[in-house]
């Protein structure tokens, strides 16, 4: 038995979605047609492709949110859960999609369901062709490790065996190009989590965006993203124009901007960051929108944000000095809070407040 212990954000997001909605993710139907449709269309999100610059609605969906995999979705137009598993297998493999399955599908040689996508596909296909299980397994192992052409004598033997069972030339050539293949069980597990998260995106969008930004949006910048879609679009254009010259931070920010723009286009807004209402690190789903956390303020670190959050549990701050002492934050943090208007109306010290009242 093989047991993989992997660090993934996806289970954390699913747990947060369950906590804030009360919906049991394991009861989400994996054949929900509206959810399935976002892998080939934007209609279920109530958007046009022009609004988000994408013909598919899978931004921020694990396994299917990157530009590379969105391109695969456009090429294959999946309509079933099984096809999503196949796409996951293709995207995780090496030399399985590019210059291989992609070309075969575009040429019309095969359909997505006929292409080699996961390592298991090879053994199952060969057994159906009449090969005994043992050599079918060995061929699969050879191909999925990228060893088809590394042992010419053994591969020649396997090729002859496959030809004897009418395995087509395109299939053999496809096997020869492969360097690594993903196991289908892994793909199925990943896609199951992805589909459940996508369901929330379609049916309870405010919860979805709250969870995504809380867990996965490491480059969230409230100054850019919380002031309407025009500022978001301008930043996206800036990054696009910079091309490969864009900073690493901006390149990492771009997928977050895509999702923020999509959220705005769906009619969901950010609420103002509030010294008392905002969480230190989580985006909160509220009736009128989503409230960003304190640590989304540029320049305010997570430790300072947590200290402020913990200190306010004992009541409101009577002054800026009181905030500084109780939260154990420094001058830079105070200036940062002032800069974004969170300390407007708060006096510098209790003493000043006393004199003002007395006078």
C-alpha positions in Angstrom: 0.0 0.0 0.0 1.3 3.5 -0.9 0.3 6.4 1.3 1.0 10.0 0.1 1.0 12.7 2.8 0.8 15.9 0.7 0.4 19.5 1.8 -2.6 20.9 -0.1 -4.7 24.0 0.3 -7.7 22.3 -1.2 -8.9 20.3 1.9 -8.4 23.5 4.0 -10.6 25.5 1.5 -13.2 22.7 1.6 -13.2 22.7 5.4 -13.6 26.5 5.5 -16.5 26.3 2.9 -18.3 23.8 5.1 -17.8 25.9 8.2 -19.2 29.1 6.7 -22.1 27.6 4.7 -23.1 24.5 6.7 -23.0 22.5 3.4 -21.5 19.0 3.7 -19.0 18.8 0.7 -19.4 15.0 0.6 -23.0 15.4 -0.3 -22.3 17.6 -3.3 -23.5 15.8 -6.4 -20.6 15.1 -8.8 -23.0 15.2 -11.8 -24.2 18.8 -11.1 -24.6 20.1 -14.7 -24.3 23.8 -13.8 -20.9 23.1 -12.1 -19.8 20.9 -15.0 -20.6 23.7 -17.4 -18.0 26.1 -16.1 -15.3 23.9 -17.6 -16.5 24.7 -21.1 -18.5 28.0 -20.6 -19.0 31.0 -18.4 -22.8 31.0 -18.6 -23.4 29.4 -15.2 -21.5 32.2 -13.6 -23.8 34.7 -15.3 -20.9 36.1 -17.3 -19.8 36.5 -20.9 -16.3 35.4 -21.9 -15.5 39.1 -22.7 -16.1 40.2 -19.1 -13.4 37.9 -17.7 -11.3 37.4 -20.9 -11.9 33.7 -20.8 -14.3 31.3 -22.6 -14.3 29.0 -19.5 -15.2 29.8 -15.9 -12.6 27.8 -14.0 -10.5 30.6 -12.6 -9.4 29.6 -9.1 -10.6 26.0 -9.3 -7.9 23.6 -8.3 -6.4 21.6 -11.2 -8.2 23.7 -13.8 -7.4 27.3 -12.9 -4.0 27.9 -14.6 -3.7 29.4 -18.0 -2.2 26.1 -19.3 -5.1 23.9 -18.2 -7.7 26.5 -19.2 -6.2 26.1 -22.7 -6.7 22.3 -22.4 -10.3 22.9 -21.5 -10.9 25.1 -24.5 -9.3 22.4 -26.8 -11.2 19.5 -25.3 -14.6 21.0 -24.1 -15.2 18.4 -21.4 -18.8 17.5 -20.5 -18.4 14.6 -18.1 -16.6 14.0 -14.8 -14.6 11.2 -16.4 -13.3 13.7 -19.0 -12.2 16.0 -16.2 -10.2 13.1 -14.7 -8.6 12.5 -18.1 -7.6 16.2 -18.4 -6.1 16.1 -14.9 -4.0 13.1 -15.9 -2.8 14.9 -19.1 -1.9 18.1 -17.2 0.2 16.3 -14.6 2.1 14.1 -17.1 5.3 15.0 -19.0 5.0 14.9 -22.8 1.6 13.4 -22.5 -0.4 16.5 -23.7 1.9 18.9 -25.6 3.2 17.5 -28.9 1.2 14.3 -28.2 -2.4 14.0 -27.2 -3.1 17.6 -28.0 -2.0 17.1 -31.6 -3.8 13.8 -32.0 -7.1 15.4 -30.8 -6.7 18.5 -33.0 -5.9 16.4 -36.0 -9.0 14.3 -35.4 -7.0 11.1 -34.9 -8.5 10.5 -31.5 -11.1 11.9 -29.1 -10.3 12.9 -25.5 -11.8 9.6 -24.4 -9.5 7.6 -26.7 -6.2 9.4 -25.9 -3.7 8.1 -23.4 -4.2 10.3 -20.3 -3.3 8.3 -17.2 -1.0 5.4 -16.7 -3.8 3.0 -16.0 -5.3 3.7 -19.5 -2.4 1.9 -21.1 -2.9 -1.4 -19.2 -6.7 -1.4 -19.5 -6.5 -0.6 -23.3 -3.9 -3.4 -24.0 -5.9 -6.0 -22.0 -9.0 -5.0 -24.0 -6.9 -5.6 -27.1 -6.2 -9.1 -26.0 -2.8 -8.8 -24.4 -2.3 -10.9 -21.2 -2.4 -8.8 -18.0 1.3 -9.3 -17.1 2.9 -7.9 -20.3 0.1 -5.2 -20.4 1.2 -4.1 -16.9 5.0 -4.2 -17.9 4.3 -2.0 -20.9 2.4 0.4 -18.8 5.2 0.6 -16.3 7.8 1.1 -19.0 5.9 3.9 -20.6 4.8 5.8 -17.5 8.5 5.9 -16.3 9.6 7.3 -19.7 11.6 4.3 -20.5 10.0 3.2 -23.9 13.1 4.2 -25.9 15.8 3.7 -23.3 15.9 0.0 -23.8 15.5 -0.5 -27.6 15.6 -4.3 -27.5 12.9 -4.6 -24.9 10.7 -1.9 -26.5 11.0 -3.6 -29.9 9.7 -6.8 -28.3 6.8 -4.9 -26.7 6.0 -3.1 -30.1 5.9 -6.5 -31.8 3.5 -7.8 -29.2 1.2 -4.8 -29.5 1.2 -5.0 -33.3 0.2 -8.6 -33.1 -2.9 -7.5 -31.2 -3.7 -4.7 -33.7 -2.6 -1.8 -31.5 -2.5 1.2 -34.0 0.7 3.0 -34.8 -0.5 6.3 -33.4 -0.9 4.6 -30.0 2.6 3.1 -30.0 4.2 6.5 -31.1 2.3 8.3 -28.4 3.7 5.9 -25.8 7.2 6.5 -27.1 7.0 10.3 -26.4 5.9 10.0 -22.8 8.3 10.8 -20.0 6.0 10.5 -17.0 2.3 9.6 -16.4 -0.1 10.4 -13.5 -2.0 7.5 -11.8 -5.7 7.7 -12.4 -6.6 7.3 -8.7 -4.6 10.5 -7.9 -6.4 12.3 -10.7 -9.8 11.1 -9.5 -9.1 12.3 -5.9 -7.9 15.7 -7.1 -10.8 16.2 -9.4 -13.3 15.2 -6.8 -12.0 18.0 -4.5 -11.8 20.4 -7.4 -15.4 19.7 -8.4 -16.7 20.2 -4.9 -15.0 23.6 -4.7 -16.3 24.5 -8.1 -19.8 23.7 -6.9 -19.5 26.4 -4.2 -18.2 28.8 -6.8 -21.3 28.3 -8.9 -24.0 28.1 -6.2 -22.6 30.0 -3.2 -20.1 32.4 -4.8 -19.6 34.7 -1.8 -18.5 31.8 0.3 -16.2 30.6 -2.5 -14.4 33.9 -3.0 -14.1 34.4 0.8 -12.4 30.9 1.2 -10.2 31.3 -1.9 -8.8 34.7 -0.9 -8.3 33.5 2.7 -6.3 30.4 1.8 -4.8 30.8 -1.6 -4.4 34.5 -2.4 -1.0 35.1 -1.0 -0.5 38.2 -3.2 -3.7 40.0 -2.2 -3.3 43.7 -2.1 -6.2 45.6 -0.7 -5.0 49.0 -2.1 -5.3 47.6 -5.6 -8.1 45.1 -5.3 -10.6 46.6 -2.9 -11.5 49.8 -4.8 -13.5 48.5 -7.8 -12.9 46.7 -11.0 -11.3 49.6 -13.0 -8.3 49.7 -10.7 -8.1 45.9 -11.0 -8.2 46.1 -14.8 -5.6 48.8 -14.8 -3.2 46.7 -12.8 -3.8 43.7 -15.0 -3.0 45.8 -18.1 0.2 47.0 -16.4 1.3 43.4 -15.8 0.4 42.3 -19.3 2.3 45.2 -20.9 5.4 44.3 -18.7 5.3 40.7 -20.1 8.3 38.7 -18.9 9.7 41.8 -17.3 6.9 41.9 -14.7 8.2 41.3 -11.1 7.7 37.9 -9.5 5.2 39.5 -7.1 3.1 40.9 -10.0 3.2 37.6 -11.9 1.9 35.8 -8.8 -0.7 38.6 -8.3 -2.2 38.2 -11.8 -4.3 35.1 -11.1 -5.6 36.8 -8.0 -6.6 39.8 -10.0 -8.4 37.6 -12.5 -10.5 36.2 -9.7 -11.1 39.6 -8.1 -12.3 40.9 -11.5 -14.6 37.9 -11.9 -16.0 38.5 -8.4 -16.8 42.1 -9.2 -18.4 41.2 -12.6 -20.7 38.8 -10.7 -21.9 41.7 -8.6 -20.0 40.9 -5.3 -18.2 43.8 -3.6 -15.5 44.1 -0.9 -16.6 45.9 2.3 -14.2 48.4 3.9 -11.4 47.0 6.1 -12.5 47.7 9.7 -10.3 47.8 12.8 -13.0 46.0 14.8 -15.0 44.0 12.1 -12.2 42.6 10.0 -10.6 39.3 10.9 -6.8 39.3 11.2 -6.3 36.8 8.3 -9.6 35.5 6.9 -12.0 37.2 4.4 -15.4 37.3 6.0 -18.6 36.6 4.1 -21.2 39.2 5.1 -24.7 40.0 3.8 -23.5 43.0 1.7 -20.2 41.6 0.5 -16.9 40.3 1.6 -14.8 42.0 4.3 -11.0 41.7 3.8 -8.7 41.0 6.8 -6.3 43.3 8.5 -3.3 41.5 7.0 -4.4 42.3 3.5 -3.3 45.9 4.1 0.0 46.5 2.4 2.8 46.9 4.9 0.9 45.4 7.9 2.4 42.0 8.7 0.4 38.9 9.9 1.9 39.1 13.4 0.8 42.7 13.9 -2.6 41.9 12.4 -3.1 39.0 14.8 -1.9 41.1 17.8 -4.5 43.8 16.9 -7.2 41.1 16.5 -6.4 39.6 19.9 -6.1 42.9 21.7 -9.5 44.1 20.6 -11.2 41.2 22.2 -10.8 43.1 25.5 -12.7 46.1 24.1 -12.3 49.1 21.9 -9.1 51.1 21.9 -9.4 54.4 23.8 -6.6 56.0 21.8 -3.8 55.3 19.3 -1.4 55.0 22.3 -3.8 52.4 23.9 -3.8 50.5 20.6 0.0 50.5 20.4 0.4 49.3 23.9 -2.2 46.6 24.0 -1.4 45.3 20.5 2.4 45.5 21.0 2.8 47.0 17.5 5.4 49.5 16.4 5.4 53.0 14.8 5.5 51.6 11.3 2.3 49.6 11.9 0.6 52.6 13.4 1.6 54.8 10.4 0.3 52.0 8.0 -3.0 52.0 9.8 -3.2 55.8 9.6 -2.4 55.7 6.0 -5.4 53.6 5.1 -7.7 55.6 7.4 -8.3 53.0 10.0 -7.4 55.3 12.9 -9.5 58.3 11.7 -11.2 60.0 14.6 -9.0 58.2 17.2 -7.0 60.5 19.5 -3.3 60.1 20.0 -3.4 59.4 23.7 -5.8 59.0 26.6 -4.3 62.1 28.2 -5.2 64.2 25.2 -8.7 62.7 25.2 -9.0 63.7 28.9 -8.0 67.3 28.3 -10.2 67.5 25.3 -13.2 66.3 27.3 -12.4 68.5 30.3 -11.9 71.6 28.2 
